[in-house]
Amino acid sequence: MTTSQQNFALCEQAQGFLSREEQQLVIDGQRVPAASGQTLTTVNPSTGEVLARLAAGEQADVDRAVLAARKAFHGPWSTWTPYQRQALLTRIAQVLDEKFEELIHIEAMDMGAPVSRLRNTKPALMKMVSFFASQTANITGETLMNGIPGNVTTMTLKAPVGVIGGIIPWNGPLNSQFWIIGAVLASGCTAVLKPAEDASLSVLRVAEILHEAGMPAGVINVVTGLGKEAGHALASHPDVDRIAFTGSTETGRRIIEASTVNIKKLQLELGGKSADILCSDADLDRAVPGAAMGVFANSGQICFAGTRVLVQRPIVDEFTERLLAFIDTLRVGHSLDAAATLGPVISQPQLDRVLSYIDVGRDEGAELLCGGQRLEGELENGYFLQPSVFGGVTNQMRIAREEIFGPVLSILPFDDVDEAIAIANDSEYGLGGAVWSQSLSTALRVVHGVHTGTMWVNCYGYIDPLVGFGGTKLSGYGSKGSAAHMDTYLYTKSVYVEL
């Protein structure tokens, strides 16, 4: 086998899964077609070719899935002890470990992330499953004092909310789904998952793996389909108790409106336009690659990407020179190319969107320093874009205010730390942000000053389920990870006992 063949080799297990004539829904432990019999296609973004046909789920399919989830919630699953649920999560971790190579090949083909990047996500996935396994034994209530006459004991209990609707984004579904699956299995809830139509395959395969590991039928169900049909049906369903959603702010608004049908609990991780602040004393050996990959990782398709890079004026020229040199070391290529650093964007519409913003940046007077073009040659059929950098950007330009969700970085100069904080806060979004400085007092001043859900100091993008993360302003609300995450899958029941 040549080096090229080795680079693009698809593992046998993944090939077997992808060779199915139709990828069906997973409802009540069974693979079933959509009630309408209709399908939709999903495309390999590296080649532009049809990768699979998905069952096109609609209202009737969501109804079936929610009914299965409700039945499982009240069935034998409700009698499982915390230790049984913990043992299940432990078995799932073992199976994920064994099948991880298969899963990342499916993910690479489906959403375009390079296998080299996906392999590096394994520790995060295993850590997430381990975290939720630990949480099964940490669901506690309290015994409380009271002012009631007589011999009355008062306490609180934590109980599972019920049926969860999970709407999963296309920019990393393999790991993203476990923020929902992990909490569902740890808490005793059940769920219906609706993956993005552009990247559903790893969610379908994981559902099969969960059943192989011993998860009861109906606990996790998967309905593929379009957001305006299956997604809306799930968000507005009167028998769904909670929605967990990651995606655009525009779609988040519609989910909030749909949730009023039965006053659903919500956790929303929405858009971002994060500011990455480089002070004049930043260690550029660390800050240049850190800021670059804070944008270009996953081809810019990360909600908390630090696309506004604020650079103090004394180091703007040096930073820019070193940034452009670093970009020259990045290789854009097919997702199965083991040497590729960056893959394609997810789809033709997304590519068109990113290119339109590059035109907007030019029209607004920003200077395109590199990139800005679709790649041609052997990559011309895929949705590949050069990493792009704009200089001379002001915070009033659309490229500095609107979420592009692609490999586009804007450099915004600033004079002092107060100005940097003001620029960072002059945004509708508040998901992530960072500061690079060798002065702890300066770094903490920025951390306390910037209004955002997560801040990194001299690093970018670390996420740990023990700590959790979430957003403010139009970036949504509710936590992923931490005890606060688990609390949203439970409700508090007050109990009075007269003896």
C-alpha positions as CSV (number, residue, x, y, z in Angstrom):
1,M,0.0,0.0,0.0
2,T,1.4,3.4,-1.0
3,T,1.7,6.3,1.5
4,S,-1.2,8.0,-0.3
5,Q,-3.4,4.9,0.0
6,Q,-2.5,4.6,3.7
7,N,-3.4,8.3,4.3
8,F,-6.9,7.8,2.7
9,A,-7.6,4.2,4.0
10,L,-11.0,3.9,5.6
11,C,-11.2,1.4,8.4
12,E,-13.2,-1.7,7.6
13,Q,-15.8,-1.2,10.3
14,A,-16.6,2.3,9.2
15,Q,-16.8,1.2,5.6
16,G,-19.4,-1.5,6.6
17,F,-21.5,1.1,8.4
18,L,-21.3,3.6,5.5
19,S,-22.2,1.0,2.9
20,R,-25.8,0.6,4.2
21,E,-28.4,1.5,1.6
22,E,-30.2,3.7,4.1
23,Q,-29.3,5.0,7.5
24,Q,-32.5,4.6,9.4
25,L,-33.9,6.1,12.6
26,V,-33.2,4.5,16.0
27,I,-36.5,4.3,18.0
28,D,-37.1,2.0,20.9
29,G,-33.9,0.1,20.2
30,Q,-34.7,-0.7,16.6
31,R,-33.6,0.7,13.2
32,V,-36.7,1.9,11.4
33,P,-37.4,3.9,8.3
34,A,-39.2,7.3,8.5
35,A,-43.0,6.9,8.6
36,S,-43.2,8.8,5.2
37,G,-40.6,6.6,3.6
38,Q,-38.8,9.7,2.5
39,T,-35.0,10.1,2.7
40,L,-32.5,12.9,2.4
41,T,-28.8,12.8,1.3
42,T,-25.7,13.7,3.3
43,V,-22.5,14.7,1.5
44,N,-18.8,14.1,2.1
45,P,-17.5,17.7,2.3
46,S,-14.0,16.6,1.2
47,T,-15.3,15.4,-2.1
48,G,-18.8,16.8,-2.7
49,E,-20.1,13.3,-3.2
50,V,-23.2,11.8,-1.7
51,L,-22.1,9.8,1.4
52,A,-25.3,8.3,2.7
53,R,-29.1,8.5,2.5
54,L,-30.8,9.4,5.8
55,A,-34.3,8.7,6.9
56,A,-36.2,12.0,6.7
57,G,-37.9,12.1,10.0
58,E,-40.9,14.4,10.6
59,Q,-43.6,15.0,13.2
60,A,-44.9,11.4,13.1
61,D,-41.4,10.0,13.8
62,V,-40.7,12.4,16.6
63,D,-44.1,11.3,18.1
64,R,-43.0,7.7,17.9
65,A,-39.6,8.5,19.4
66,V,-41.0,10.6,22.3
67,L,-43.5,7.9,23.1
68,A,-40.7,5.3,23.3
69,A,-38.7,7.6,25.5
70,R,-41.6,8.2,27.8
71,K,-42.4,4.5,28.0
72,A,-38.7,3.7,28.9
73,F,-38.7,6.5,31.5
74,H,-41.5,4.9,33.4
75,G,-40.4,1.4,32.7
76,P,-37.6,-0.8,34.2
77,W,-35.1,1.9,33.5
78,S,-36.7,3.9,36.3
79,T,-35.7,1.2,38.8
80,W,-32.0,1.2,37.9
81,T,-29.8,2.1,40.8
82,P,-27.0,4.8,40.6
83,Y,-24.5,2.0,40.6
84,Q,-26.2,0.2,37.7
85,R,-26.2,3.4,35.7
86,Q,-22.6,4.0,36.6
87,A,-21.7,0.5,35.4
88,L,-23.5,1.1,32.1
89,L,-21.5,4.3,31.5
90,T,-18.3,2.4,32.4
91,R,-19.1,-0.3,29.8
92,I,-20.0,2.4,27.2
93,A,-16.5,4.0,27.8
94,Q,-14.9,0.6,27.1
95,V,-16.9,0.1,23.9
96,L,-16.1,3.7,22.7
97,D,-12.4,3.0,23.4
98,E,-12.6,-0.1,21.3
99,K,-14.5,1.5,18.4
100,F,-13.0,4.9,18.5
101,E,-11.1,4.5,15.2
102,E,-14.3,3.5,13.4
103,L,-16.1,6.4,14.9
104,I,-13.6,9.1,13.9
105,H,-13.5,7.7,10.3
106,I,-17.3,8.1,10.1
107,E,-17.0,11.6,11.6
108,A,-14.2,12.6,9.2
109,M,-16.2,11.5,6.2
110,D,-19.4,13.0,7.4
111,M,-18.4,16.5,8.7
112,G,-14.9,16.9,7.3
113,A,-12.7,17.2,10.4
114,P,-9.3,15.6,9.7
115,V,-8.7,12.3,11.3
116,S,-5.5,13.8,12.8
117,R,-7.6,16.3,14.8
118,L,-10.3,13.8,15.7
119,R,-7.8,11.4,17.2
120,N,-6.8,14.2,19.6
121,T,-10.3,14.4,20.8
122,K,-10.3,11.0,22.3
123,P,-9.1,12.0,25.8
124,A,-11.9,14.6,26.0
125,L,-14.5,12.1,25.0
126,M,-13.3,9.5,27.6
127,K,-13.1,12.2,30.3
128,M,-16.6,13.3,29.6
129,V,-18.0,9.8,29.9
130,S,-16.0,9.2,33.1
131,F,-17.3,12.5,34.5
132,F,-20.9,11.5,34.0
133,A,-20.3,8.0,35.4
134,S,-19.0,9.8,38.6
135,Q,-22.1,11.9,38.7
136,T,-24.5,9.0,39.1
137,A,-23.4,8.7,42.7
138,N,-23.5,12.4,43.4
139,I,-27.2,13.1,43.1
140,T,-28.2,14.2,46.6
141,G,-30.9,16.0,48.5
142,E,-30.8,17.6,51.9
143,T,-32.4,17.2,55.3
144,L,-33.6,20.6,56.4
145,M,-34.6,22.3,59.6
146,N,-38.2,23.7,59.6
147,G,-40.5,25.9,61.7
148,I,-43.5,23.6,61.7
149,P,-45.1,22.7,65.1
150,G,-44.9,19.1,66.1
151,N,-42.6,16.3,64.9
152,V,-42.2,17.0,61.2
153,T,-39.1,16.1,59.2
154,T,-38.4,18.0,56.0
155,M,-36.0,17.1,53.2
156,T,-35.4,17.5,49.5
157,L,-35.0,14.9,46.9
158,K,-33.6,15.1,43.3
159,A,-35.6,13.4,40.6
160,P,-35.0,13.0,36.9
161,V,-36.8,15.6,34.8
162,G,-38.1,13.1,32.2
163,V,-37.8,13.1,28.4
164,I,-35.0,15.2,27.0
165,G,-34.9,16.6,23.5
166,G,-31.3,16.9,22.3
167,I,-30.6,18.9,19.2
168,I,-26.9,18.3,18.2
169,P,-24.7,20.6,16.0
170,W,-22.9,19.5,12.9
171,N,-19.5,20.9,13.9
172,G,-18.5,17.9,16.2
173,P,-21.4,15.6,16.9
174,L,-19.2,12.6,18.0
175,N,-18.2,14.4,21.2
176,S,-21.1,16.9,21.4
177,Q,-23.8,14.3,21.8
178,F,-22.2,13.0,25.0
179,W,-23.0,16.2,26.9
180,I,-26.6,15.0,26.5
181,I,-26.2,11.2,26.5
182,G,-23.9,11.3,29.6
183,A,-26.3,13.4,31.6
184,V,-29.3,11.4,30.6
185,L,-27.8,8.1,31.6
186,A,-26.4,9.5,34.8
187,S,-29.7,11.1,35.9
188,G,-32.2,8.4,34.9
189,C,-33.8,10.6,32.2
190,T,-34.5,9.4,28.6
191,A,-33.9,11.2,25.4
192,V,-34.7,11.8,21.7
193,L,-31.7,13.1,19.8
194,K,-32.0,15.1,16.6
195,P,-28.6,15.4,14.9
196,A,-27.9,18.1,12.2
197,E,-28.9,16.9,8.8
198,D,-25.4,17.7,7.5
199,A,-23.7,15.3,10.1
200,S,-25.9,12.6,11.5
201,L,-23.9,9.5,11.0
202,S,-21.7,9.3,14.2
203,V,-24.9,9.9,16.3
204,L,-26.6,7.0,14.6
205,R,-23.6,4.7,15.1
206,V,-23.2,5.7,18.7
207,A,-26.8,4.9,19.4
208,E,-26.1,1.3,18.1
209,I,-23.0,1.1,20.3
210,L,-25.0,2.2,23.4
211,H,-27.4,-0.7,22.9
212,E,-24.5,-3.1,22.4
213,A,-23.2,-1.9,25.7
214,G,-26.4,-2.9,27.4
215,M,-28.5,0.3,27.4
216,P,-32.3,-0.5,27.5
217,A,-34.4,0.1,24.5
218,G,-36.1,3.5,24.3
219,V,-33.6,5.3,26.6
220,I,-31.8,7.0,23.7
221,N,-33.7,7.4,20.4
222,V,-32.4,9.2,17.3
223,V,-34.5,10.9,14.7
224,T,-32.7,12.3,11.7
225,G,-34.3,14.9,9.4
226,L,-34.4,18.6,8.6
227,G,-34.4,21.1,11.4
228,K,-37.5,22.9,10.3
229,E,-39.4,19.5,10.4
230,A,-37.9,17.0,12.9
231,G,-36.1,19.7,14.9
232,H,-39.2,21.9,15.3
233,A,-41.4,18.9,16.1
234,L,-39.0,18.0,18.9
235,A,-38.7,21.5,20.3
236,S,-42.4,22.0,20.4
237,H,-43.5,18.6,21.5
238,P,-45.7,18.7,24.5
239,D,-44.4,15.5,26.1
240,V,-40.7,16.6,26.0
241,D,-39.6,18.1,29.3
242,R,-36.3,19.7,28.5
243,I,-34.4,20.8,25.4
244,A,-30.6,20.9,25.1
245,F,-29.5,22.8,22.0
246,T,-26.2,23.9,20.5
247,G,-26.4,26.0,17.3
248,S,-27.1,29.4,15.9
249,T,-28.7,32.2,17.9
250,E,-31.4,32.5,15.3
251,T,-32.4,28.9,15.7
252,G,-32.1,29.3,19.5
253,R,-34.8,32.0,19.4
254,R,-37.1,29.7,17.6
255,I,-36.5,26.9,20.1
256,I,-37.3,29.4,23.0
257,E,-40.6,30.2,21.2
258,A,-41.4,26.5,20.7
259,S,-40.7,25.7,24.3
260,T,-43.6,27.7,25.5
261,V,-46.0,24.9,24.6
262,N,-45.3,23.2,27.9
263,I,-42.8,25.6,29.5
264,K,-39.8,23.3,28.8
265,K,-36.5,23.7,30.6
266,L,-33.8,24.9,28.2
267,Q,-30.0,24.8,27.9
268,L,-28.8,26.8,24.9
269,E,-25.3,27.2,23.6
270,L,-25.6,29.6,20.8
271,G,-23.4,31.9,18.6
272,G,-20.1,33.5,19.5
273,K,-17.7,36.2,18.4
274,S,-15.0,35.8,21.0
275,A,-12.2,38.3,21.6
276,D,-8.7,36.9,21.9
277,I,-6.6,39.7,23.5
278,L,-2.8,39.8,23.1
279,C,-1.1,42.4,25.3
280,S,2.3,43.8,24.4
281,D,4.1,41.6,27.0
282,A,2.5,38.4,25.6
283,D,4.8,35.4,24.9
284,L,4.4,35.3,21.1
285,D,6.0,31.9,20.9
286,R,2.9,30.6,22.6
287,A,0.4,33.3,21.7
288,V,0.8,33.1,17.9
289,P,-0.1,29.4,17.5
290,G,-2.6,29.7,20.3
291,A,-4.5,32.5,18.7
292,A,-4.2,31.0,15.2
293,M,-5.6,27.7,16.2
294,G,-8.2,29.4,18.4
295,V,-9.7,30.4,15.1
296,F,-8.5,27.8,12.5
297,A,-9.1,24.6,14.5
298,N,-12.0,22.7,12.9
299,S,-11.7,25.1,10.0
300,G,-13.2,27.9,12.1
301,Q,-16.3,25.9,12.9
302,I,-16.3,26.2,16.7
303,C,-18.8,28.3,18.5
304,F,-16.2,29.9,20.9
305,A,-13.6,30.5,18.2
306,G,-11.5,33.6,19.0
307,T,-12.1,35.3,15.6
308,R,-11.6,38.8,16.9
309,V,-7.8,38.9,17.7
310,L,-7.2,42.1,19.6
311,V,-3.5,43.0,19.5
312,Q,-1.8,45.8,21.4
313,R,-0.3,48.3,18.9
314,P,3.4,47.9,19.8
315,I,3.3,44.2,18.7
316,V,0.8,44.3,15.8
317,D,3.5,44.1,13.1
318,E,5.5,41.4,14.7
319,F,2.4,39.4,15.6
320,T,1.0,39.7,12.0
321,E,4.3,38.6,10.5
322,R,4.6,35.6,12.8
323,L,0.9,34.7,12.3
324,L,1.3,34.6,8.5
325,A,4.4,32.5,8.8
326,F,2.5,30.0,11.1
327,I,-0.4,29.8,8.7
328,D,2.1,28.7,6.0
329,T,2.8,25.6,8.1
330,L,-0.9,24.5,8.1
331,R,-1.9,21.9,5.5
332,V,-5.5,22.0,4.2
333,G,-6.6,18.6,2.9
334,H,-9.0,15.7,2.6
335,S,-10.3,14.6,6.0
336,L,-8.8,11.1,5.7
337,D,-5.4,12.6,4.8
338,A,-3.3,11.8,7.9
339,A,-1.1,14.8,7.1
340,A,-3.9,17.4,6.9
341,T,-4.2,20.0,9.6
342,L,-7.4,21.6,8.4
343,G,-10.3,20.0,6.5
344,P,-13.2,21.5,4.5
345,V,-16.1,23.5,5.8
346,I,-19.3,21.4,6.2
347,S,-21.2,22.2,3.0
348,Q,-21.5,24.3,-0.2
349,P,-23.9,26.8,1.5
350,Q,-21.4,27.2,4.4
351,L,-18.6,27.8,2.0
352,D,-20.7,30.4,0.1
353,R,-21.5,32.1,3.4
354,V,-17.8,32.3,4.4
355,L,-16.7,33.6,1.0
356,S,-19.5,36.2,1.1
357,Y,-18.1,37.5,4.4
358,I,-14.7,37.8,2.8
359,D,-16.2,40.0,0.2
360,V,-17.9,42.0,2.9
361,G,-14.6,42.5,4.7
362,R,-13.0,43.8,1.5
363,D,-15.9,46.1,0.8
364,E,-15.7,47.5,4.4
365,G,-12.1,48.5,3.9
366,A,-10.3,45.7,5.8
367,E,-7.1,44.4,4.3
368,L,-7.0,40.8,3.3
369,L,-3.6,39.6,4.3
370,C,-3.8,36.0,3.2
371,G,-6.3,33.4,2.0
372,G,-9.8,34.3,0.9
373,Q,-10.0,31.8,-1.9
374,R,-11.6,28.4,-2.5
375,L,-9.0,25.8,-3.1
376,E,-8.8,24.2,-6.5
377,G,-6.8,21.4,-8.1
378,E,-7.2,18.0,-6.4
379,L,-9.4,19.6,-3.7
380,E,-11.7,21.5,-6.1
381,N,-14.7,19.2,-5.6
382,G,-14.7,19.6,-1.8
383,Y,-15.6,22.7,0.3
384,F,-12.1,23.8,1.0
385,L,-11.1,27.4,1.9
386,Q,-7.7,28.9,2.6
387,P,-7.2,30.1,6.1
388,S,-7.9,33.9,5.8
389,V,-6.6,36.9,7.8
390,F,-7.9,40.5,7.7
391,G,-5.8,43.4,9.0
392,G,-7.0,46.9,9.6
393,V,-10.3,45.7,11.1
394,T,-12.4,47.9,13.4
395,N,-15.0,46.6,15.7
396,Q,-17.8,48.2,13.8
397,M,-17.2,46.1,10.7
398,R,-19.6,43.2,10.0
399,I,-16.6,40.7,9.9
400,A,-15.9,41.8,13.6
401,R,-19.5,41.7,14.7
402,E,-21.2,38.7,13.0
403,E,-20.4,35.1,13.4
404,I,-18.8,33.8,10.2
405,F,-18.2,30.2,11.3
406,G,-15.3,29.6,9.1
407,P,-11.4,30.0,9.0
408,V,-11.4,33.8,9.0
409,L,-9.4,35.8,11.6
410,S,-9.6,39.6,12.1
411,I,-6.8,41.6,13.7
412,L,-8.0,44.6,15.7
413,P,-5.4,46.9,17.2
414,F,-5.8,48.5,20.6
415,D,-3.8,50.9,22.7
416,D,-4.5,50.0,26.4
417,V,-6.2,47.3,28.4
418,D,-9.3,49.4,29.1
419,E,-9.8,49.8,25.4
420,A,-9.3,46.1,24.8
421,I,-12.0,45.3,27.4
422,A,-14.4,47.8,25.9
423,I,-13.9,46.3,22.4
424,A,-14.3,42.8,23.7
425,N,-17.6,43.7,25.5
426,D,-18.9,45.6,22.5
427,S,-20.6,42.5,21.1
428,E,-24.0,40.9,21.2
429,Y,-22.2,37.6,22.1
430,G,-20.5,36.4,25.3
431,L,-19.4,32.8,24.9
432,G,-15.5,32.7,25.1
433,G,-12.5,34.9,25.2
434,A,-8.8,34.9,26.1
435,V,-6.0,37.1,27.2
436,W,-2.2,36.6,26.7
437,S,0.0,38.5,29.1
438,Q,3.0,37.7,31.4
439,S,1.5,40.0,34.0
440,L,-0.9,38.2,36.3
441,S,-2.5,41.5,37.4
442,T,-3.2,42.5,33.8
443,A,-4.6,39.0,32.9
444,L,-6.9,39.1,35.9
445,R,-8.0,42.6,35.1
446,V,-9.1,41.4,31.7
447,V,-10.7,38.2,33.1
448,H,-12.8,40.2,35.5
449,G,-13.6,42.9,32.9
450,V,-14.8,40.9,29.9
451,H,-18.4,39.8,30.0
452,T,-18.3,36.2,28.7
453,G,-19.0,32.7,29.9
454,T,-15.4,31.4,29.6
455,M,-12.0,33.1,29.7
456,W,-8.6,31.5,29.0
457,V,-5.3,33.0,30.2
458,N,-2.2,32.2,28.0
459,C,-4.1,29.4,26.3
460,Y,-7.2,28.8,24.3
461,G,-10.0,26.3,24.0
462,Y,-9.6,24.1,27.1
463,I,-12.9,22.5,28.2
464,D,-13.2,20.2,31.2
465,P,-16.5,18.6,32.2
466,L,-15.5,19.1,35.9
467,V,-15.5,22.8,35.4
468,G,-18.1,23.3,32.7
469,F,-18.8,26.2,30.4
470,G,-21.7,28.3,29.1
471,G,-22.6,31.7,27.6
472,T,-24.0,35.1,28.3
473,K,-26.0,37.6,26.2
474,L,-26.9,36.1,22.8
475,S,-24.6,33.2,23.4
476,G,-27.3,31.4,25.4
477,Y,-27.6,30.2,28.9
478,G,-27.2,27.0,31.0
479,S,-24.0,25.1,31.7
480,K,-22.4,22.2,29.9
481,G,-20.4,20.2,32.5
482,S,-20.0,20.7,36.3
483,A,-22.6,19.9,38.9
484,A,-24.8,22.7,37.4
485,H,-25.1,20.7,34.2
486,M,-26.4,17.7,36.1
487,D,-28.9,19.8,38.0
488,T,-30.7,20.8,34.8
489,Y,-31.5,17.1,34.2
490,L,-33.1,16.9,37.7
491,Y,-35.8,18.7,39.6
492,T,-36.0,19.3,43.4
493,K,-38.9,17.7,45.3
494,S,-39.6,19.0,48.8
495,V,-40.8,16.3,51.2
496,Y,-42.6,16.8,54.6
497,V,-42.9,13.8,56.9
498,E,-45.0,14.0,60.1
499,L,-44.0,11.3,62.5
